[in-house]
Amino acid sequence: MNSDWLPVLSIMLAGIGAFLFLIVSVSKMRIRHNNRRSDKLRKFAQNAGMTFQKNLLELEHILEPFDLIQKENAELEITNVLLSRSGELTLFLFDYIWETAGQDGELSRQSVILFDDFRFDLAHFSLRPRRTGDLLESLSGNRDVVPQGAPKFKKKYRLVSQTPRETYYLFTEKLIRFFLRSESICAEGQGTFFLIYESGKVVAPEKMQSFIEENLTGYHRLKEAVKESSLLSKTSLSGQ
């Protein structure tokens, strides 16, 4: 090999070595951060009377039909699962992580809360912030549900449902006010499940209690709406 290339080769090898060192360092930092978060959440669960599990296979099966889990060409992980059962309600709180495939793959994560109430029988609905391209999606057959007298809600969010009429009555004024407290809430309902998260938002362990309490309000608003909707249906049937 020409000796003139030796300095260039040395610089290239040094650069590759530095790059590999950086990757390993970042990976170790990420692992340490994840372990610290898990330890803090485990401690929070103990103090809050909840159970903690690093992973929960049952939850992965529950989430399969939801839009949340429908990430094409992505590697998914559900971790740091907090679980609480009380009467008719089971509450799951967890970190949801996905990494898109390819050279430019991005790692995204968020905190998700899932309410399971065996008295619910919800047809699937999906709520998310509005984005460009919604008009085209509407033309393709996905029908928007627009609650009456809620122009601010319509401007901020897109709500679609397999049963627009039923979903229309579920989104009462109180439930709409719950969602209007933010511009980035996503929610889904299906069967006995009601799921809430904010895209890309990871809740710090020290703020987890307030996160639970805030979203319990949304659950209670939905429960009230389900009850009102049921009473409305019974009233309509008795009048026929």
N, C-alpha and C positions, 0 to 999 in steps of 0.2 A: 504494500500500500504506500502511496506517495506520502512522504513525511509531512507535506504541506497540509494534508487533511487531518492529521492527528489533533491539532488544536480545535478544529471545528467539531470533530467527533467527540472530543472530551467535553466540549460545551454542550453538545446535544445530549450526551449521556447524563451529564449533570442536571440538565433541564428535565429529562425524563425522571430521574431519581427524585428531584424536588417535587415534581407533579404527583408521583406515586406517594411520596411522603405526605403531601397535602391531603390526598384522598383518604389515606389511612387515618390521619389526624382528625379529619372531619367526621369520619365514620365512628371513631372512638368517642368524640365529643357528643355525637348524636345518641350513641348507646348510653352514655353517662346521663345525658339529659332525660332520655326516656325512662331510665331506671329511677332517677330522682322523682320524676312525675308519678311513676307507678307507686313508689314508696309513700309519697304525699297523699295520693288518692286512696291507698290502702288504709292509711291512718284516718283520713276523713271518713271513710266508710265505717270504720270501727266506732268512731265518735258519733256518727249519725244513725247507728243501728242498721246499717246496710251491709250486705256481703260484697266482697271484692273478688273478682276472678280475672286473671291476666287475659284469658280467652274464654269464649263460651260458644261452643258449636251450635247449641240450640238457637242462639241469636242469629247466627249466619243463615240458618234455614228460614227463620221468620222473615228476614229482610229480603229474601230472593225476589219476591214479586214487586218490590218497591222501586220507584224511579231512582232513589238514592243509590242503589246497588248497581244500576244499569250503566256502568262505565265501560265503553268499548275499548278493547285493547289495553286494559289497565290491570295492574296487580293490586289486589285489595287486602286490607287488614282491619280487623275489628279487635280492639284491645282495651285494656283497663276498664273492664265491665263492672259497674256498680249496680246492685240489684236490691229491690225492696218490694215486699209483698204485704198488702194490708187490705183485708176484706176482698172486695171485688176488683181491686186495682193491683196490678204488678207494674213496677216502674223499672225500666232499664236506662242506664246512663253510661255512655261509652265513647271512646275515641274511634273515629272512623278515618282510615288512612288509605289513600290510593296513589299509585305512581303510574303515569302514562308511559307506554312503551316507546322505544326509539331513542335516538341520540339526544333529542331535546326533551326527554321525559322529565316531568315535573312531579315533585312530591307534594301532595296536598293533604291537609288533615282538618278535622273539625270535631267539635263536641256535639253529640246527638242525644236527645232524650226521647224515649219511646214509652208510651202509656198503653197498657193492655188491660182493657175493661171488658170482662166477659159478657156484660149486658149490651155492649155495642154490636151493631150489625151494619157497618158502613159500606156502601158501595165506594169504589175507589175514587178519590179526588186528589188533586195535586195543586199546590199553591207555590208560586215562586215569584221573585221580582221580575218585572217586565224587562224585555231585552229586544234588541233589533232582530227582526226575523219573525216576530210573533204573528204578524199579519199573514205571512206565507203559511205558517203552521195552522192558523185558523182556517185558511182556504183549503188546506189538505184534509179537513174533516174533524179536527179537534175543536170542539165547541167551547167557547168561553162562557163561564157563568158570571153574570154581572148582578150582584145584589142591588136591589132598588135603593135609590137615595144615598149611594156611596161613591160619588165621583172621585174622591181622593184615593179610595181603595182601588178603584178601577185603573187609575193613573199609575199607581205604584206596583200593583200586583196582577199577575195572570192566574186565574183559577179555571181549571178544566176538570171535567168529570164525566164518567160513564153514564151517570144519571143526573143530568143538569137540574131537573126539577127538585129532586130530593136535596141536592147540595145547596140549591138556592135557599131553601128554608133552614138549612143548618147554619148558614152564615148570617146570624142575627147581628143586631147593632153592637151587642156586647162583645161578640167574638171578633167582629171587624175592628173594634177599638183595640182589642188585644194585639192584632197584627199590625195596626197602624203605629204602634209604639216604636217600630223600626222600619227600615226600608230594605232589609236584607233577609227577612225570615223566610224559610222554606218549610212547608208542612205537607204531610200526606195522611190520608185516612183510608183504611181498608179493613173490612171485617171488624175485629175487636181492637184494632190497633190505630193509634194516633201518634204520629212521629213529627218532631220539631227540631230544626237546626238552623244555624246561620252559616252560609257557605264560607268556608275558610276561617271560621272563628273557633279557636280553642280556648276553653274556659280554664282559667287558672284555678288550682285546687282551693285557694283561699276564697274564691268567689263562687265556688260550686253550690253552696247552700242557697245563695240568692238566685242563682241560675235555676235551681230546682223550684224554688218558690214562685219565681216569675212564670215559669212554664206550667206549673200546677194551675195557675190562674187560667191559662188557655185551655187546659184539660177540663176544668170545671165549667168554663163557658161553653165548651162543646157538649159536655154532659147535659147542661141545662137545655141547649138547643135540641139535642136528641130527644129529650123528654117532651119538650114543647112540640116538636115535629110529630112525635108519636101521638100526643093528645089531639093534635090537629087532624091527623089521619083518622083517628077514631071518631072524631066529631063529624068529619066529612062522610064517613061510612054510615053513621047513625042517621044522618040527614037524608040519605038516599031512600 
